[in-house]
């Protein structure tokens, strides 16, 4: 990843006179986030009448502001055809349904073939937006909805919505063990103290809040609806593993394979063949960065998770037990091949 500098100038108008510099900068350069503007000010990249200043300093009518912005350049991430589903797009944003196995952006061990490569192939103008407009991530093996910004301003507003927790993300997860009721996990997450590639519940970490509800109970597993209030790395996987209910198939935080009692050969085959964490970003809601209209998206369960759930369900029902559903579950059925969940939300 390389970067280039971009200079912009502006003049303090009557409505901004007397305000703090950081407040004025946010109004003058709305395409950049407050945190980026603050960092650039502290680095000396913001000049007021030719002089370096502090974010809290007041500005006066007629003051000249010069900003030297650092724009990330995507030249090292080349446009490349990558197969993924576009759920919605307009001139401001793109909503995609990420498949399992697709890495979101290049990193060590994954230099290309990522979602970011595919986005640049789809729209080369995204090279002017940090990380090709990617606002939030999903782990490589997690499926489901992501939103991508097509402008600096849309990226700023969507990032702020994520930070302010007004962007709503709902997941489906299949975990080991049986939950009796839903709940909230409010435990900070940081780097694992000894295994640096892993995250863990860590009192020195960042706040992390996960809400979950029981949708369906199987003999030895549970289907959960999970809502994120924060967005820490591996948050759902770490929180569930901390409760000793790791996700089925999780290669990092999971336990050994837990087969239901008296599982038949088909159930064993399905569970042994499920090699990723059973996690799907099913719903995504946010305000459109330009119009302010509320947008709501939903995608069906991926085939492999649908087969896994059906196998667990059939085994549980066939084992002579009544199927157990959470309070907010009503029924599931299909319309034109799409799974529809009716819930009393």
Secondary structure, DSSP 4 states (H G I P E B T S, - for coil): -EEEEEEEEEE--TTTTTSBHHHHHHHH-TTS-HHHHHHHHHTT-EEETTEE--TT-B--TT-EEEEEEEEEE-TTS-------EEEEE-SSEEEEEEPTT--SS-BTTB-SSSHHHHHHHH-GGGGGSGGGGB-S---TT-EEEEEEESSHHHHHHHHHHHHTT-SEEEEEEEEES--SS-EEEE--EEE-SS-TTSEEE-TTSB--EEEEEEEEE-SSEEEEEEEESS--TTHHHHHHHHTT-PBTT-TTT--S--PPTT--HHHHHHHHH--S--EEEEEEEEE-TTT--EEEEE-PPPHHHHHHHHHHHHHHHHTTPPPEE-TTEEEEEEETTEEEEEE--
